[in-house]
């Protein structure tokens, strides 16, 4: 049984047909996926933003920006974050 799309879903579907919009959307989506993973790892290790910031030699506000998806991540910072949590960073081109 097919369900009827909402106006938002129809509008979004139409916008996703635009290559420029789709690329911008995917870029932001990836930043939010990374941000969410950082939040998850920090919660699993029971670190505050301040504690994580100290381990990364940065500020609590920088961690907040990362976790809100308002940060452009470099490979270096992602590698440091992975190291703090005992993880290995892997970057893939698909």
C-alpha positions, -999 to +999 in steps of 0.1 A: +000+000+000+015+033-011+011+063+013+005+098+001+035+121+002+032+152+023+038+186+007+073+187+024+082+153+009+070+163-025+089+196-024+120+178-011+118+151-038+115+179-065+145+198-050+166+166-049+163+165-087+184+197-088+221+186-089+234+217-070+208+213-042+215+175-040+252+181-037+248+207-010+223+185+009+247+155+008+276+177+020+256+189+050+242+154+056+277+140+059+287+167+084+257+158+105+265+121+104+300+128+116+287+152+143+263+126+155+290+099+157+312+122+178+282+128+202+277+090+204+314+083+211+316+110+237+285+097+255+298+061+254+330+072+271+311+095+295+332+126+285+319+161+288+325+184+259+351+201+282+369+169+288+370+160+252+382+195+243+411+191+267+421+158+252+420+174+217+438+206+229+408+228+218+379+245+235+345+233+246+329+257+222+348+241+193+334+207+204+299+221+206+303+234+170+315+200+159+286+182+175+261+207+160+275+201+125+287+237+123+323+227+117+343+218+086+362+187+097+398+182+086+413+147+084+437+158+111+410+166+136+390+135+127+421+114+132+427+130+167+391+123+176+394+087+165+426+083+185+410+097+217+383+071+215+407+043+205+393+041+170+408+041+136+398+067+111+388+053+076+379+076+047+363+060+017+355+071-018+325+053-031 
